[in-house]
Amino acid sequence: MPENLELQDGVGESDGLGRLWTPHRMAYIQGASKPADDGDDECPFCRIPKSGDDAAALILARGTRVYAVLNLYPYNPGHLMVVPYRHVADYSDLTDEETHELAAFTQKAMRVVRSVSATHGFNIGMNQGSVAGAGIAAHLHQHVVPRWAGDANFMPVLAQTKVLPELLGQTQAMISAAWN
């Protein structure tokens, strides 16, 4: 324990671990500003494809049953999501056609992002339900997160800052142009 810190009365012996407190996340955890489950206009994944301006909405490509959109809060540059147009929460509730197009869009996203940014790897996945980490559990979405050797650094941990080398609009223009 650093010399300048005193033990708080009643907490016991130090375990030697530092603590990074993030009380600002409590509003997110408690559901602030999350959409209703019924697919109304509050659901951003239902609203985004109706915007009329794909570049402003960060839409990369549209399919018949799904679309690809940049994550507004990316872990890395090029972090995108493949989202069905239909408001559905659970992967097992997708139709066969939706499942196939979601898979094809994911493969295409990997190829396109790899071609424009020399990605070393990807994290791909869905968080099913709020207890599994889904920020918007009511509308299924699959994350495609590009990864590079050494991309996880100290900035998010120590400074609550993510270093992104380009603006979302630049990423959207580059990926959507390469998609077509």
Phi, psi and omega in degrees: 000134178303145184299328185278358179255134176261149175294135175287136181302128174091002182264355177085197182280148178293140176265001178083358180267140172282162179235134174245106184273134179230064182296338178297340180282347184298323179299319177296314181299322182277000172094016179300133176064018176274146183288159174291162183279356189267006176077023179285187184295351179282343181284117182297328181286340172276325183284320187306309184290350179267000188294329181088349179229093185300321181296314180293327180277356180067024176285132181265321182199153178239139173245193178284320185242344181221165174221160177249135183219144175292146175286129180293337179235071189288146171284326180214161174302135181087002177296115182234172178228144172255124191231130173289146175296322183289136179284098182221138186267325191250136180304322182290350178267357176291149172285165177301319181296317178296318180299315181295317181290324176299317179294317180295320178294323178296315178298315179297319179302316179299314180298315183293311180298319177300320183289330183263346185222012175051045180298139178273335182190183181216150161253129180231132178178172178233141172258110184265103181097152183295327179292341178267003176104005179290120177290324175235086186287337185287342182227110181306141175204140180254127179276140172234107186247112177294145179228147176229151177304128177080012183283342178269112183233190186282342187303310181296327183284312186271327187244007183047044184225133175253129181269113179241121188280001177210158179284154180302322179298322177293317179297317180299314181297316183294312183288317181294326177294319180288332181297321183272000000 
